Amino acid sequence: MHIASRIARLGTETAFEVLARARQLEAQGRHIIHLEIGEPDFDTPANIREAAKQALDAGYTHYGPSAGLPEVREAIAQYFNRTRGIQLYSGKEVVVTPGAKPIIFFGMMATLEEGDEVIYPNPGFPIYESVIRFLKAVPIPLPLRQEKQFRIEVADIEARITPRTRMLVLNSPHNPTGSILRAEDLEQIAELALRHDLIIFSDEIYSQIIYDGAHHVSIVQFEGMKERTIVLDGFSKTFAMTGWRIGYGLMPEHIAEVVARLQTNCTSCTATFTQIASLEALHDRTLPAVRQFVSEFQRRRDVLVEGLNRLPGIRCVRPEGAFYAFPNIEETGMSSREFAEALLLEAGVACLSGTAFGECGEGFVRFSYANSVENIQLALQRLEDFLIRRAKRSQLLPREQQ
């Protein structure tokens, strides 16, 4: 059967491919430490699980409105307003989706024309570039540099703006580097967006996973930005609900209507019992569990980053949010892909090549610290042994074989 040519423009998310390979090795009896997948290892809080059970018993097993249940849309709007310290959104500007990725697809589909240029962070979440290309828009990578702590430089954005620039993608806290955008960064970006009439796509899925007393700032908090911004957020990361598949977007009402229509044509709606469970997630009684998650992630971050920076040939910037470390491995002499492949096969530690996040990820790998401190410490020991073996091997080989 013929496959449509447009599929060649569609990318993938390498984390799931590496996870599948790691599972195959486990099936062969290997012990693998999983630092590849961006998924909290905590169970969904008990009160949310109980709310889902009650929703099923109450009959929430039928279709719902494409944009989401009205009470859920309103609760999300108020939660967003509360966590950003604003009073901007109502339920009419919210669309609830099965996971957050549909907001990328539907939001870009609703606003981009063929040939429009989209500036996006590189390294960055690979689905941005995938969807841009699929829609026949033009991806314009925005390099994030280690020496700048992987923060977006406004001058770099401005240098890439042309008359065809339509959209700028932001992601803070950032996957894969863990960097965050500060208020002063976003204020300058907002001024740039207003001056050049840009749409902002703001991926804030890690908004509540920030460390060291810092607070999340959204670009919609700046004057004139709500009207030109699509915000992506969801329940997967903050509430350990990855398998529940429930996310949402906030956007101007006329865009929300289009996104809801796209959902009608694609998934019909988001499961209603998961939407009712999400109401419980947004309740204040879930806050202690979220704070515990973040505290534990911070502890794991400290163990991993301090351990990485003690290893020969490894340099790692301290992430400020999300749950990823993005160490520089250039001094090992291996490419990112070679390093990740060898580490999995030789040491039983699964990570992702930096190039899974774009060409600017060469020289880096991504470790997810959504795993126990014990496993992180074991991974660090295996990594150290791996580097020592590699160093000894390179010393023994003739230069032309290295």
Secondary structure, 3 states (H helix, E strand, C coil): CCCCHHHHHCCCCHHHHHHHHHHHHHHCCCCCEECCCCCCCCCCCHHHHHHHHHHHHCCCCCCCCCCCCHHHHHHHHHHHHHHHCCCCCCHHHEEEECCCHHHHHHHHHHHCCCCCEEEEEECCCHHHHHHHHHCCCEEEEEECCHHHCCCCCHHHHHHHCCCCEEEEEEECCCCCCCCCCCHHHHHHHHHHHHHHCCEEEEECCCCCCECCCCCCCCHHHCCCCHHHEEEEEECCCCCCCHHHCCEEEECCHHHHHHHHHHHHHHCCCCCHHHHHHHHHHCCHHHHHHHHHHHHHHHHHHHHHHHHHHCCCCCECCCCCECCEECCECHHHCCCHHHHHHHHHHHHCEECEEHHHHCHHHCCEEEEECCCCHHHHHHHHHHHHHHHHHHHHHHHHCCHHHC
